[in-house]
């Protein structure tokens, strides 16, 4: 994936998160949970796109 596409995705996700935080009224605890989920999702997506997550795919939990 080209660097420009990654940058555009990050800008769009950041803008959407900013819009949700500023214009949708919700409790502060729900906002912080939403922010944490989005940030964790973006970090996992970036690790996957950059190829740093492929070694974790060999790990199996359970039988």
Residue, then its C-alpha position, 0 to 999 in steps of 0.5 A: x500500500x503506498x504511503x500516500x494512501x496510508x496517510x489519507x486513511x489516517x487523515x480520514x480516520x482522524x477527521x471522523x474521530x474529531x467530528x464524533x468527539x466534537x459534534x455527537x453528545x455522549x458521556x466522557x467515559x464513552x468518548x474515551x472508550x471510543x477513542x481507545x478502540x479507534x486508536x488500537x484499531x488504527x495501530x493494529x491496522x498500521x502494523x498489518x499494513x507495514x508487515x510487522x504483524x505477520x509473525x503473530x499470525x503463526x501463533x495459535x491459542x487453544x488446541 
